[in-house]
Amino acid sequence: MKDVRQRVLVTGGAGFLGSHLCERLLETGCEVLCADNFYTGRRQNVAHLLGNPGFELLRHDITFSLYVEVDAIYNLACPASPVHYQFDPVQTTKTSVHGAINMLGLAKRVKARILQASTSEVYGDPEVHPQREDYWGRVNPIGYRS
């Protein structure tokens, strides 16, 4: 019987966290499809993985549908730092909303498990560093971060 490797999609895979996740998934024997539009992610973050036969890099913006066959999805796509998400708030919102809807639709279509990530920016401008899981934040719904 042939050993079947799990195929995993990592959106935002060329970002800081995404690139490390891609590395770890490859180490555990997964095939990894890294999708990134390079808005804030960088090709050099995954350049060392390009020679790995279990790794595939796809330039793609998840605000548009993606038709691939995968077993699991890690949706990390979205600008996380204020300097990036405030530069184009409409695109940031599209990535957060349409991107999540597209990835949920893909997960449903292919019956894949999905992990939807977020950023600590949801806590607002924190009074506590680092933020613990029980910290509710200091959110200003009409401030520049909103």
Salt bridges, closest charged atoms under 4 A:
GLU23 OE2 - HIS48 NE2 2.63
GLU27 OE1 - ARG24 NH1 3.48
GLU31 OE1 - ARG7 NH1 3.92
GLU56 OE1 - ARG7 NH2 3.34
GLU121 OE1 - ARG145 NH1 2.93
ASP125 OD2 - ARG138 NH2 3.32
ASP125 OD1 - ARG145 NH2 3.99
GLU127 OE2 - ARG138 NH1 3.49
ASP134 OD1 - ARG132 NE 2.98
